[in-house]
């Protein structure tokens, strides 16, 4: 029986020290490093991308199955698609217009800012603020978890009150659950689900 040509599998890139780059328009498997950044250029397609000490940048039109970093930000351009979860511990998460996230978005200490982005899962943070810009939609819950007592005792970052902004024409279809004190600002054109643990303050204009 004839055997057809082997189908090449997308290349994985793994390092301990140094940055990793997925070149524009190319397809890769998993990208990982420990001490270094991960850069995904425009229209590239990759599997899961992860680092411990470094940022992850993903340019316009790129795709990934998941993004994870410990000490570093996740910065995405426009029309970015991530089919799974996005996680940071100490780092901001930002996504631009026309992007889609298939899983959950979570951080401990970072800010989350999404503009015109569709999130099929939920959003969870502990000490970071959340800013849902114009046209953003979250299908799941938006949760601010309670900070562990040992973190609260460490200093100012953990004692700051997180600010949650649900911007113009944005929507949270799930619940808004707050296990600690927050400032919750909801635009008059935004749509939200049940709120637990905070009193929404309605605003008009671009910013509260």
DOMARKE-420487 format. One record per residue: residue in one letter; x, y, z of N, C-alpha, C in turn. Coordinates in Angstrom, 1 decimal. Example, Ala and Ser with C-alpha at 12.3 -4.5 7.8 and 13.67 -1.06 7.14 Angstrom:
["A",[13.2,-5.7,7.8],[12.3,-4.5,7.8],[13.2,-3.3,7.8]] ["S",[12.8,-2.2,7.1],[13.7,-1.1,7.1],[12.9,0.0,7.9]] 
REM end
This chain:
["X",[0.8,-1.2,0.0],[0.0,0.0,0.0],[0.9,1.2,0.0]] ["X",[0.6,2.2,-0.9],[1.4,3.4,-1.0],[1.2,4.3,0.3]] ["X",[2.3,4.9,0.7],[2.2,5.8,1.8],[2.5,7.2,1.3]] ["X",[1.6,8.1,1.7],[1.8,9.5,1.2],[2.9,10.2,2.0]] ["X",[3.2,11.4,1.5],[4.3,12.1,2.2],[3.9,12.5,3.6]] ["X",[4.9,12.5,4.5],[4.6,12.9,5.9],[4.2,14.4,6.0]] ["X",[3.3,14.6,6.8],[2.9,16.0,7.1],[3.8,16.6,8.2]] ["X",[4.5,17.7,7.8],[5.4,18.3,8.8],[4.6,18.9,10.0]] ["X",[5.0,18.6,11.2],[4.4,19.2,12.3],[4.9,20.6,12.6]] ["X",[4.1,21.5,13.1],[4.6,22.9,13.4],[5.7,22.8,14.5]] ["X",[6.8,23.6,14.3],[7.9,23.6,15.1],[7.7,24.1,16.5]] ["X",[8.1,23.4,17.6],[8.1,24.0,18.9],[9.4,24.7,19.2]] ["X",[9.3,25.8,19.9],[10.5,26.5,20.3],[10.6,26.6,21.8]] ["X",[11.6,26.1,22.5],[11.7,26.1,23.9],[13.1,26.6,24.3]] ["X",[13.2,27.5,25.3],[14.5,28.0,25.8],[14.4,28.2,27.3]] ["X",[15.6,28.3,27.9],[15.6,28.7,29.3],[15.9,30.2,29.5]] ["X",[17.0,30.6,28.8],[17.4,32.0,28.8],[17.3,32.6,27.4]] ["X",[16.6,33.6,27.2],[16.5,34.3,25.9],[15.0,34.4,25.4]] ["X",[14.8,35.3,24.5],[13.5,35.6,23.9],[13.2,34.6,22.8]] ["X",[11.9,34.4,22.6],[11.4,33.6,21.5],[10.5,34.4,20.6]] ["X",[10.7,34.2,19.3],[9.9,35.0,18.3],[9.2,34.0,17.3]] ["X",[8.0,34.2,17.0],[7.2,33.6,16.0],[7.1,34.6,14.8]] ["X",[7.7,34.3,13.7],[7.8,35.3,12.6],[6.4,35.5,11.9]] ["X",[6.2,36.6,11.4],[5.0,37.0,10.8],[4.5,36.0,9.7]] ["X",[3.2,35.6,9.8],[2.6,34.8,8.8],[3.0,33.3,8.9]] ["X",[3.8,32.9,9.9],[4.3,31.5,10.0],[3.5,30.8,11.0]] ["X",[3.6,29.4,10.9],[2.9,28.6,11.9],[3.9,27.8,12.8]] ["X",[3.6,27.8,14.1],[4.5,27.2,15.1],[3.7,26.3,16.0]] ["X",[4.4,25.5,16.7],[3.8,24.7,17.8],[3.9,25.5,19.1]] ["X",[4.3,24.9,20.2],[4.4,25.6,21.5],[5.6,26.5,21.5]] ["X",[5.4,27.6,22.2],[6.5,28.6,22.4],[6.7,28.7,23.9]] ["X",[8.0,28.5,24.4],[8.2,28.6,25.8],[9.6,29.1,26.1]] ["X",[9.7,29.9,27.2],[11.0,30.3,27.7],[10.8,30.6,29.2]] ["X",[11.9,30.7,29.9],[11.9,30.9,31.3],[12.3,32.4,31.6]] ["X",[13.4,32.8,31.1],[13.9,34.2,31.3],[14.0,34.8,30.0]] ["X",[12.9,35.4,29.6],[12.9,36.1,28.3],[11.4,36.3,27.8]] ["X",[11.3,37.2,26.8],[10.0,37.5,26.3],[9.6,36.6,25.2]] ["X",[8.3,36.6,24.9],[7.7,35.8,23.7],[7.1,36.8,22.8]] ["X",[7.5,36.8,21.6],[7.0,37.8,20.6],[6.3,37.0,19.4]] ["X",[5.1,37.3,19.2],[4.3,36.6,18.1],[3.9,37.7,17.1]] ["X",[4.5,37.7,16.0],[4.4,38.7,15.0],[3.0,38.6,14.2]] ["X",[2.7,39.6,13.4],[1.4,39.7,12.8],[1.1,38.5,12.0]] ["X",[-0.1,38.0,12.1],[-0.7,36.9,11.3],[0.0,35.6,11.5]] ["X",[0.8,35.4,12.6],[1.4,34.1,12.9],[0.4,33.3,13.6]] ["X",[0.6,32.0,13.6],[-0.3,31.0,14.3],[0.6,30.2,15.2]] ["X",[0.3,30.1,16.5],[1.1,29.3,17.4],[0.2,28.5,18.3]] ["X",[0.8,27.5,19.0],[0.1,26.8,20.0],[0.2,27.6,21.3]] ["X",[0.3,27.0,22.5],[0.4,27.7,23.7],[1.7,28.4,23.8]] ["X",[1.7,29.6,24.4],[2.9,30.4,24.5],[3.1,30.8,26.0]] ["X",[4.3,30.5,26.6],[4.5,30.8,28.0],[5.9,31.2,28.3]] ["X",[6.0,32.0,29.4],[7.2,32.4,30.0],[7.1,32.6,31.5]] ["X",[8.2,32.7,32.2],[8.1,33.0,33.6],[8.5,34.4,33.9]] ["X",[9.6,34.8,33.4],[10.1,36.2,33.6],[10.2,36.9,32.3]] ["X",[9.1,37.5,31.8],[9.1,38.1,30.5],[7.7,38.4,30.1]] ["X",[7.6,39.3,29.1],[6.3,39.7,28.6],[6.0,38.9,27.3]] ["X",[4.7,38.8,27.0],[4.2,38.2,25.8],[3.5,39.3,24.9]] ["X",[4.0,39.4,23.7],[3.4,40.4,22.8],[2.9,39.6,21.6]] ["X",[1.7,39.9,21.2],[1.0,39.2,20.0],[0.4,40.3,19.1]] ["X",[0.9,40.3,17.9],[0.6,41.4,17.0],[-0.7,41.2,16.2]] ["X",[-1.1,42.2,15.5],[-2.4,42.1,14.8],[-2.6,40.9,14.0]] ["X",[-3.8,40.3,14.1],[-4.2,39.1,13.3],[-3.5,37.8,13.7]] ["X",[-2.8,37.8,14.7],[-2.1,36.5,15.1],[-3.1,35.6,15.9]] ["X",[-2.7,34.3,16.0],[-3.5,33.4,16.7],[-2.7,32.5,17.6]] ["X",[-3.3,32.1,18.8],[-2.6,31.3,19.7],[-3.6,30.4,20.5]] ["X",[-3.2,29.3,21.0],[-4.1,28.5,21.8],[-4.2,28.8,23.2]] ["X",[-3.2,29.6,23.8],[-3.2,30.0,25.2],[-2.0,30.8,25.4]] ["X",[-2.1,31.7,26.4],[-1.0,32.6,26.8],[-0.8,32.6,28.3]] ["X",[0.4,32.4,28.8],[0.7,32.4,30.2],[2.0,33.0,30.6]] ["X",[2.1,33.9,31.5],[3.3,34.4,32.1],[3.2,34.7,33.6]] ["X",[4.3,34.7,34.3],[4.2,34.9,35.7],[4.6,36.4,36.0]] ["X",[5.8,36.8,35.6],[6.2,38.2,35.8],[6.4,38.9,34.5]] ["X",[5.3,39.4,34.0],[5.3,40.0,32.7],[3.9,40.3,32.2]] ["X",[3.8,41.2,31.3],[2.5,41.6,30.7],[2.2,40.7,29.5]] ["X",[0.9,40.7,29.1],[0.4,40.2,27.9],[-0.2,41.3,27.1]] ["X",[0.4,41.7,26.0],[-0.1,42.8,25.2],[-0.4,42.3,23.8]] ["X",[-1.7,42.5,23.4],[-2.2,42.0,22.1],[-2.7,43.2,21.3]] ["X",[-2.5,43.1,20.0],[-3.0,44.1,19.1],[-4.5,43.9,18.7]] ["X",[-4.9,44.2,17.5],[-6.2,44.1,17.0],[-6.4,42.7,16.3]] ["X",[-7.6,42.2,16.3],[-8.0,41.0,15.6],[-7.2,39.8,16.0]] ["X",[-6.8,39.7,17.2],[-6.1,38.6,17.8],[-7.0,37.6,18.3]] ["X",[-6.7,36.3,18.0],[-7.6,35.2,18.5],[-6.8,34.3,19.4]] ["X",[-7.3,34.0,20.6],[-6.7,33.1,21.5],[-7.8,32.1,21.9]] ["X",[-7.6,30.8,21.5],[-8.7,29.9,21.7],[-8.9,29.4,23.1]] ["X",[-7.9,29.5,24.0],[-8.0,29.1,25.3],[-7.8,30.2,26.4]] ["X",[-7.1,29.9,27.5],[-7.1,30.9,28.6],[-5.9,31.8,28.5]] ["X",[-5.9,32.9,29.2],[-4.8,33.9,29.3],[-4.6,34.1,30.8]] ["X",[-3.4,33.9,31.3],[-3.1,34.0,32.7],[-1.8,34.8,32.9]] ["X",[-1.8,35.7,33.9],[-0.6,36.3,34.4],[-0.7,36.3,35.9]] ["X",[0.4,36.5,36.6],[0.4,36.8,38.0],[0.7,38.2,38.3]] ["X",[1.9,38.7,37.8],[2.3,40.1,38.0],[2.5,40.7,36.6]] ["X",[1.4,41.1,36.0],[1.5,41.7,34.7],[0.1,42.0,34.1]] ["X",[0.1,43.1,33.3],[-1.2,43.6,32.7],[-1.6,42.7,31.6]] ["X",[-2.9,42.7,31.2],[-3.4,42.0,30.0],[-4.2,43.1,29.2]] ["X",[-3.7,43.3,28.0],[-4.4,44.3,27.1],[-4.7,43.6,25.7]] ["X",[-5.9,43.8,25.2],[-6.3,43.4,23.9],[-7.0,44.5,23.2]] ["X",[-6.8,44.5,21.8],[-7.4,45.5,21.0],[-8.7,45.1,20.2]] ["X",[-9.1,46.0,19.4],[-10.4,45.8,18.6],[-10.4,44.5,17.8]] ["X",[-11.6,43.9,17.9],[-11.9,42.8,17.0],[-11.2,41.5,17.5]] ["X",[-10.7,41.5,18.7],[-10.1,40.3,19.2],[-11.1,39.3,19.9]] ["X",[-10.7,38.1,20.0],[-11.6,37.1,20.6],[-10.8,36.1,21.5]] ["X",[-11.3,35.9,22.7],[-10.6,35.0,23.7],[-11.6,33.9,24.0]] ["X",[-11.2,32.7,23.7],[-12.1,31.6,23.8],[-12.3,31.1,25.2]] ["X",[-11.3,31.3,26.1],[-11.4,30.8,27.5],[-11.5,32.0,28.5]] ["X",[-10.8,31.8,29.6],[-10.9,32.7,30.7],[-9.7,33.7,30.7]] ["X",[-9.9,34.9,31.3],[-8.8,35.8,31.4],[-8.6,36.0,32.9]] ["X",[-7.3,35.8,33.4],[-7.1,35.8,34.9],[-5.8,36.4,35.2]] ["X",[-5.7,37.2,36.3],[-4.5,37.8,36.8],[-4.6,37.9,38.3]] ["X",[-3.5,38.1,39.0],[-3.5,38.3,40.4],[-3.3,39.8,40.7]] ["X",[-2.2,40.4,40.2],[-1.9,41.8,40.4],[-1.9,42.7,39.2]] ["X",[-2.2,42.2,38.1],[-2.2,43.0,36.9],[-3.5,43.7,36.5]] ["X",[-3.4,44.7,35.7],[-4.6,45.4,35.2],[-5.0,44.6,33.9]] ["X",[-6.4,44.6,33.7],[-6.9,44.0,32.5],[-7.7,45.1,31.8]] ["X",[-7.2,45.3,30.5],[-7.9,46.3,29.7],[-8.2,45.7,28.3]] ["X",[-9.5,45.6,28.0],[-10.0,45.0,26.7],[-10.8,46.1,26.0]] ["X",[-10.5,46.2,24.7],[-11.3,47.1,23.9],[-11.9,46.4,22.7]] ["X",[-13.2,46.4,22.5],[-13.8,45.7,21.4],[-13.5,44.3,21.3]] ["X",[-13.4,43.6,22.5],[-12.9,42.2,22.5],[-14.1,41.3,23.0]] ["X",[-14.2,40.1,22.5],[-15.1,39.1,22.9],[-14.5,38.1,23.7]] ["X",[-15.0,37.9,24.9],[-14.4,36.9,25.9],[-15.5,35.8,26.1]] ["X",[-15.2,34.6,25.6],[-16.2,33.5,25.8],[-16.3,33.0,27.2]] ["X",[-15.2,33.1,27.9],[-15.2,32.7,29.3],[-15.4,33.8,30.3]] ["X",[-14.8,33.8,31.4],[-14.9,34.8,32.4],[-13.7,35.6,32.7]] ["X",[-13.7,36.6,33.6],[-12.6,37.4,34.0],[-12.4,37.3,35.5]] ["X",[-11.2,37.0,35.9],[-10.9,37.0,37.4],[-9.7,37.7,37.7]] ["X",[-9.7,38.5,38.8],[-8.5,39.2,39.3],[-8.6,39.2,40.9]] ["X",[-7.5,39.6,41.5],[-7.5,39.7,42.9],[-7.2,41.2,43.3]] ["X",[-6.1,41.7,42.8],[-5.7,43.1,43.2],[-5.7,44.0,42.0]] ["X",[-5.9,43.6,40.8],[-5.8,44.4,39.6],[-7.2,45.0,39.3]] ["X",[-7.2,46.1,38.6],[-8.4,46.7,38.0],[-8.8,46.1,36.7]] ["X",[-10.0,46.3,36.3],[-10.5,45.8,35.0],[-11.2,47.0,34.3]] ["X",[-10.8,47.1,33.0],[-11.3,48.2,32.2],[-11.9,47.6,30.9]] ["X",[-13.2,47.5,30.8],[-13.8,46.9,29.6],[-14.2,48.1,28.7]] ["X",[-13.4,48.3,27.6],[-13.6,49.4,26.7],[-14.8,49.2,25.8]] ["X",[-15.1,50.2,24.9],[-16.2,50.1,24.0],[-16.4,48.8,23.3]] ["X",[-17.6,48.3,23.3],[-17.9,47.1,22.5],[-17.4,45.8,23.0]] ["X",[-16.9,45.7,24.2],[-16.4,44.5,24.7],[-17.5,43.6,25.3]] ["X",[-17.4,42.3,25.1],[-18.4,41.4,25.6],[-17.8,40.3,26.4]] ["X",[-18.3,40.0,27.6],[-17.8,38.9,28.4],[-19.0,38.0,28.7]] ["X",[-18.9,36.7,28.2],[-20.0,35.8,28.4],[-20.1,35.2,29.8]] ["X",[-19.0,35.1,30.5],[-19.0,34.5,31.8],[-19.0,35.5,32.9]] ["X",[-18.6,35.1,34.1],[-18.6,36.0,35.3],[-17.4,36.9,35.3]] ["X",[-17.6,38.1,35.9],[-16.4,38.9,36.2],[-16.3,38.9,37.8]] ["X",[-15.1,38.4,38.2],[-14.9,38.1,39.6],[-13.7,38.8,40.2]] ["X",[-13.8,39.5,41.3],[-12.7,40.0,42.0],[-12.6,39.2,43.3]] ["X",[-11.6,38.3,43.4],[-11.5,37.4,44.5],[-10.9,38.1,45.8]] ["X",[-11.1,37.5,46.9],[-10.6,38.1,48.2],[-9.1,37.8,48.2]] ["X",[-8.3,38.9,48.6],[-6.9,38.7,48.8],[-6.6,37.9,50.0]] ["X",[-5.7,37.0,49.9],[-5.2,36.2,51.2],[-4.7,37.2,52.2]] ["X",[-4.9,36.9,53.5],[-4.4,37.8,54.5],[-2.9,38.0,54.5]] ["X",[-2.2,37.0,54.1],[-0.7,37.2,54.1],[-0.3,38.2,53.0]] ["X",[-1.1,38.3,51.9],[-0.8,39.3,50.9],[-1.2,40.7,51.4]] ["X",[-2.4,40.8,52.1],[-2.8,42.1,52.5],[-1.8,42.7,53.5]] ["X",[-1.2,41.9,54.3],[-0.3,42.4,55.3],[1.1,42.9,54.7]] ["X",[1.3,42.6,53.4],[2.6,42.9,52.8],[2.8,44.3,52.4]] ["X",[1.7,45.0,52.1],[1.9,46.4,51.7],[0.8,47.0,50.8]] ["X",[1.2,48.1,50.2],[0.2,49.0,49.6],[-0.5,48.4,48.4]] ["X",[0.2,47.6,47.6],[-0.4,47.1,46.3],[-1.7,46.4,46.7]] ["X",[-1.6,45.5,47.7],[-2.7,44.6,48.0],[-3.8,45.4,48.7]] ["X",[-3.5,46.6,49.3],[-4.5,47.3,50.0],[-5.2,48.3,49.1]] ["X",[-4.8,48.5,47.9],[-5.5,49.5,47.0],[-6.8,48.9,46.6]] ["X",[-7.8,49.7,46.5],[-9.1,49.3,46.0],[-9.1,49.2,44.5]] ["X",[-9.4,48.0,44.0],[-9.5,47.8,42.5],[-10.6,48.7,41.9]] ["X",[-10.4,49.2,40.7],[-11.4,50.0,40.0],[-11.8,49.1,38.8]] ["X",[-13.1,48.9,38.7],[-13.8,48.1,37.7],[-14.6,49.1,36.8]] ["X",[-14.3,49.2,35.5],[-15.0,50.0,34.6],[-15.6,49.2,33.5]] ["X",[-17.0,49.3,33.4],[-17.7,48.6,32.3],[-18.1,49.7,31.3]] ["X",[-17.4,49.8,30.2],[-17.4,51.0,29.4],[-18.6,51.0,28.4]] ["X",[-18.6,52.0,27.5],[-19.7,52.2,26.6],[-20.0,51.0,25.7]] ["X",[-21.3,50.7,25.6],[-21.7,49.6,24.8],[-21.0,48.2,25.0]] ["X",[-20.5,48.1,26.2],[-19.9,46.8,26.6],[-20.9,46.0,27.4]] ["X",[-20.6,44.7,27.6],[-21.6,43.8,28.2],[-20.9,42.7,29.0]] ["X",[-21.4,42.4,30.2],[-21.0,41.3,31.0],[-22.3,40.4,31.2]] ["X",[-22.3,39.3,30.5],[-23.6,38.5,30.5],[-23.7,37.6,31.8]] ["X",[-22.5,37.3,32.4],[-22.6,36.6,33.7],[-22.8,37.5,34.9]] ["X",[-22.4,37.0,36.0],[-22.5,37.8,37.3],[-21.3,38.6,37.5]] ["X",[-21.4,39.7,38.2],[-20.3,40.5,38.7],[-20.1,40.2,40.2]] ["X",[-19.1,39.5,40.6],[-19.0,39.0,41.9],[-17.7,39.6,42.6]] ["X",[-17.9,40.3,43.7],[-16.8,41.0,44.3],[-16.7,40.6,45.8]] ["X",[-15.5,39.9,46.0],[-15.3,39.4,47.4],[-14.5,40.3,48.2]] ["X",[-14.2,41.5,47.7],[-13.5,42.5,48.4],[-14.0,43.9,47.9]] ["X",[-13.7,45.0,48.6],[-14.2,46.3,48.2],[-13.6,46.7,46.8]] ["X",[-14.5,47.2,46.0],[-14.1,47.7,44.7],[-14.8,49.0,44.4]] ["X",[-14.3,49.8,43.4],[-15.1,50.9,42.8],[-15.6,50.4,41.5]] ["X",[-16.9,50.3,41.4],[-17.6,49.8,40.2],[-18.3,50.9,39.4]] ["X",[-17.8,51.2,38.2],[-18.3,52.2,37.3],[-18.9,51.5,36.1]] ["X",[-20.2,51.8,35.8],[-20.9,51.1,34.7],[-21.5,52.2,33.8]] ["X",[-21.1,52.2,32.5],[-21.6,53.2,31.6],[-23.1,53.0,31.4]] ["X",[-23.8,54.1,31.1],[-25.2,54.1,31.0],[-25.7,53.2,29.8]] ["X",[-24.8,53.0,28.8],[-25.2,52.2,27.7],[-24.7,50.7,27.8]] ["X",[-24.0,50.4,28.9],[-23.5,49.1,29.1],[-24.6,48.2,29.7]] ["X",[-24.4,46.9,29.5],[-25.4,45.9,30.0],[-24.6,44.9,30.9]] ["X",[-25.2,44.7,32.1],[-24.5,43.8,33.1],[-25.5,42.8,33.7]] ["X",[-25.0,41.7,34.2],[-25.8,40.8,34.9],[-25.9,41.1,36.4]] ["X",[-26.2,40.2,37.2],[-26.4,40.3,38.7],[-25.1,40.8,39.3]] ["X",[-25.2,41.7,40.2],[-24.0,42.2,40.9],[-24.1,41.8,42.4]] ["X",[-22.9,41.2,42.8],[-22.8,40.8,44.2],[-21.6,41.5,44.9]] ["X",[-21.8,42.2,46.0],[-20.7,42.8,46.7],[-20.3,44.2,46.4]] ["X",[-21.0,44.9,45.5],[-20.7,46.3,45.2],[-21.9,47.0,44.7]] ["X",[-21.9,48.3,44.7],[-23.0,49.2,44.2],[-22.5,49.9,43.0]] ["X",[-23.1,49.5,41.8],[-22.7,50.2,40.6],[-22.9,51.7,40.6]] ["X",[-21.9,52.4,40.0],[-22.1,53.9,39.8],[-22.2,54.1,38.3]] ["X",[-23.3,54.6,37.9],[-23.5,54.8,36.4],[-22.8,56.1,36.0]] ["X",[-22.3,56.1,34.8],[-21.6,57.3,34.2],[-21.9,57.4,32.8]] ["X",[-21.8,58.6,32.2],[-21.9,58.9,30.8],[-20.6,59.4,30.3]] ["X",[-20.4,59.6,29.0],[-19.1,60.0,28.5],[-18.2,58.9,28.3]] ["X",[-16.9,59.2,27.9],[-16.0,58.2,27.7],[-15.4,57.5,28.9]] ["X",[-15.2,58.3,30.0],[-14.6,57.8,31.2],[-15.4,58.2,32.4]] ["X",[-15.4,57.5,33.5],[-16.1,57.9,34.7],[-15.4,59.1,35.4]] 
REM end
